[in-house]
Amino acid sequence: MLYEAEVIGEYYADILVENKVIVEIKAARSLVKENEAQLLNYLKATDIEVGLLVNFGTKPEVKRKAFDNLRK
């Protein structure tokens, strides 16, 4: 991950689809705002603009997040 053009850490996506979509997988009772914030932070820290948050908890859920990345 980069912050002001400096590497600040490493991130390994659960699934990365053709270097265009980050898929973050959870197994919780339900998704919470922190899960969405985590995915948005991954999108902000990379050149990837689209992410899917998939939960395989008691009720399956899918949320799509997008972040327009002006660094491209």
C-alpha positions as a Markdown table, in Angstrom:
| # | Residue | x | y | z |
|---|---|---|---|---|
| 1 | Met | 0.0 | 0.0 | 0.0 |
| 2 | Leu | 1.1 | 3.5 | -0.7 |
| 3 | Tyr | 0.7 | 6.8 | 1.2 |
| 4 | Glu | 2.0 | 9.9 | -0.4 |
| 5 | Ala | 4.1 | 7.8 | -2.8 |
| 6 | Glu | 5.7 | 5.8 | 0.0 |
| 7 | Val | 5.1 | 2.1 | 0.7 |
| 8 | Ile | 3.5 | 1.8 | 4.1 |
| 9 | Gly | 2.6 | -1.9 | 4.1 |
| 10 | Glu | 1.6 | -4.9 | 2.1 |
| 11 | Tyr | -1.9 | -6.0 | 1.3 |
| 12 | Tyr | -3.0 | -9.4 | -0.2 |
| 13 | Ala | -6.6 | -9.4 | -1.5 |
| 14 | Asp | -8.7 | -12.4 | -0.8 |
| 15 | Ile | -9.4 | -12.5 | -4.5 |
| 16 | Leu | -8.2 | -10.2 | -7.2 |
| 17 | Val | -10.0 | -10.5 | -10.5 |
| 18 | Glu | -7.9 | -9.5 | -13.6 |
| 19 | Asn | -6.3 | -6.7 | -11.5 |
| 20 | Lys | -9.6 | -4.8 | -11.8 |
| 21 | Val | -11.8 | -6.0 | -8.9 |
| 22 | Ile | -10.9 | -6.7 | -5.3 |
| 23 | Val | -13.2 | -9.4 | -3.7 |
| 24 | Glu | -13.1 | -9.3 | 0.1 |
| 25 | Ile | -14.7 | -12.4 | 1.7 |
| 26 | Lys | -16.2 | -12.6 | 5.2 |
| 27 | Ala | -18.0 | -15.2 | 7.2 |
| 28 | Ala | -19.9 | -13.2 | 9.8 |
| 29 | Arg | -23.5 | -13.1 | 11.0 |
| 30 | Ser | -23.8 | -9.9 | 9.0 |
| 31 | Leu | -21.7 | -7.2 | 7.4 |
| 32 | Val | -20.9 | -4.1 | 9.5 |
| 33 | Lys | -19.8 | -0.6 | 8.5 |
| 34 | Glu | -16.2 | -1.6 | 9.5 |
| 35 | Asn | -16.1 | -4.2 | 6.7 |
| 36 | Glu | -17.2 | -1.7 | 4.2 |
| 37 | Ala | -14.7 | 0.8 | 5.4 |
| 38 | Gln | -11.9 | -1.8 | 5.1 |
| 39 | Leu | -12.8 | -2.5 | 1.5 |
| 40 | Leu | -12.9 | 1.3 | 0.7 |
| 41 | Asn | -9.5 | 1.7 | 2.3 |
| 42 | Tyr | -8.1 | -1.0 | 0.1 |
| 43 | Leu | -9.6 | 0.7 | -3.0 |
| 44 | Lys | -8.1 | 4.1 | -1.9 |
| 45 | Ala | -4.7 | 2.5 | -1.3 |
| 46 | Thr | -4.5 | 0.8 | -4.7 |
| 47 | Asp | -5.2 | 1.6 | -8.4 |
| 48 | Ile | -8.2 | -0.6 | -8.3 |
| 49 | Glu | -11.6 | 1.2 | -8.4 |
| 50 | Val | -14.2 | -1.6 | -7.8 |
| 51 | Gly | -14.6 | -3.9 | -4.9 |
| 52 | Leu | -17.0 | -6.6 | -3.8 |
| 53 | Leu | -17.7 | -7.5 | -0.2 |
| 54 | Val | -19.1 | -11.0 | 0.0 |
| 55 | Asn | -20.4 | -12.5 | 3.3 |
| 56 | Phe | -21.2 | -16.2 | 3.7 |
| 57 | Gly | -22.8 | -15.8 | 7.1 |
| 58 | Thr | -26.3 | -16.8 | 8.2 |
| 59 | Lys | -27.7 | -14.8 | 5.3 |
| 60 | Pro | -25.4 | -14.4 | 2.2 |
| 61 | Glu | -24.8 | -10.8 | 1.3 |
| 62 | Val | -22.9 | -9.0 | -1.5 |
| 63 | Lys | -22.1 | -5.3 | -1.6 |
| 64 | Arg | -20.4 | -3.5 | -4.4 |
| 65 | Lys | -18.2 | -0.5 | -3.7 |
| 66 | Ala | -16.5 | 1.9 | -6.1 |
| 67 | Phe | -13.8 | 4.5 | -5.6 |
| 68 | Asp | -12.8 | 6.8 | -8.4 |
| 69 | Asn | -9.0 | 6.7 | -8.3 |
| 70 | Leu | -7.6 | 10.0 | -9.7 |
| 71 | Arg | -4.0 | 8.6 | -9.6 |
| 72 | Lys | -4.5 | 6.7 | -12.9 |
